[in-house]
Amino acid sequence: MDKFLITGGVPLHGTVEISGAKNAALGALIVTALNDGLILVDVNPYAQEAVNGVVLVVAVALTIDRKKLGFIK
């Protein structure tokens, strides 16, 4: 854990990088909307799992760094 030395009588200054889980929340929202849609149109539960699996594989394939792998161009 980092330690901070604060000297009295001097105003604090600096920056803090704001981070969050926006991308994860967006992915969860998309999968939830997809599941709700499949349930509303009365798709077989086994087919729902297959669709979710395909979406997951496509999402991973789109986010990998292809240049580092070497064999995928």
Backbone torsions as a table, in degrees:
resi	resn	phi	psi	omega
1	MET	NA	138.3	179.2
2	ASP	-72.5	150.1	176.8
3	LYS	-116.5	144.5	178.9
4	PHE	-117.9	133.4	174.7
5	LEU	-103.1	115.2	-177.9
6	ILE	-108.8	119.7	178.6
7	THR	-97.9	129.1	-178.0
8	GLY	-67.0	154.2	176.9
9	GLY	84.7	-0.9	-179.5
10	VAL	-120.0	128.1	178.5
11	PRO	-64.6	143.3	177.6
12	LEU	-76.0	145.5	176.1
13	HIS	-149.7	160.8	-179.9
14	GLY	143.8	-174.1	179.8
15	THR	-131.2	156.0	175.7
16	VAL	-129.8	127.3	178.6
17	GLU	-80.1	124.5	-179.4
18	ILE	-87.6	128.9	177.6
19	SER	-131.0	165.0	-179.2
20	GLY	-165.1	-173.2	-177.7
21	ALA	-114.9	45.0	-177.8
22	LYS	-63.3	-42.0	-177.6
23	ASN	-66.8	-39.2	178.3
24	ALA	-66.6	-40.3	178.9
25	ALA	-65.4	-38.8	178.2
26	LEU	-64.5	-42.5	177.9
27	GLY	-62.8	-41.9	178.3
28	ALA	-64.4	-38.4	178.7
29	LEU	-64.9	-40.9	179.5
30	ILE	-64.9	-45.7	-179.8
31	VAL	-65.0	-39.3	178.6
32	THR	-63.9	-43.9	178.5
33	ALA	-63.7	-39.0	177.6
34	LEU	-63.4	-45.2	178.8
35	ASN	-62.2	-43.9	179.2
36	ASP	-61.9	-41.2	178.9
37	GLY	-64.5	-40.9	179.1
38	LEU	-66.5	-35.1	177.5
39	ILE	-69.1	-41.0	-178.9
40	LEU	-64.0	-35.6	179.7
41	VAL	-89.5	9.2	172.8
42	ASP	60.4	51.1	176.8
43	VAL	-83.3	143.1	178.4
44	ASN	-54.4	135.8	-178.8
45	PRO	-57.4	-33.4	178.2
46	TYR	-68.4	-38.2	176.8
47	ALA	-68.0	-34.3	176.6
48	GLN	-60.9	-43.7	178.4
49	GLU	-64.3	-38.3	178.3
50	ALA	-65.0	-42.9	178.7
51	VAL	-63.1	-44.0	178.6
52	ASN	-61.9	-38.1	177.9
53	GLY	-65.3	-42.5	178.7
54	VAL	-64.2	-42.6	178.6
55	VAL	-62.0	-40.8	179.2
56	LEU	-64.5	-44.5	179.5
57	VAL	-63.9	-41.2	179.0
58	VAL	-65.6	-41.3	179.8
59	ALA	-62.9	-42.1	178.4
60	VAL	-67.1	-41.0	-179.6
61	ALA	-64.4	-32.3	-179.8
62	LEU	-78.7	-20.4	-175.4
63	THR	-101.8	-8.7	-179.6
64	ILE	-73.4	153.1	177.3
65	ASP	-87.5	99.9	-173.7
66	ARG	-67.5	-26.7	-178.9
67	LYS	-68.4	-31.4	-179.2
68	LYS	-76.4	-24.5	-178.1
69	LEU	-75.0	-38.5	175.7
70	GLY	90.4	-41.9	-176.8
71	PHE	-92.8	-10.3	175.6
72	ILE	-106.1	128.0	-178.6
73	LYS	-111.7	NA	NA
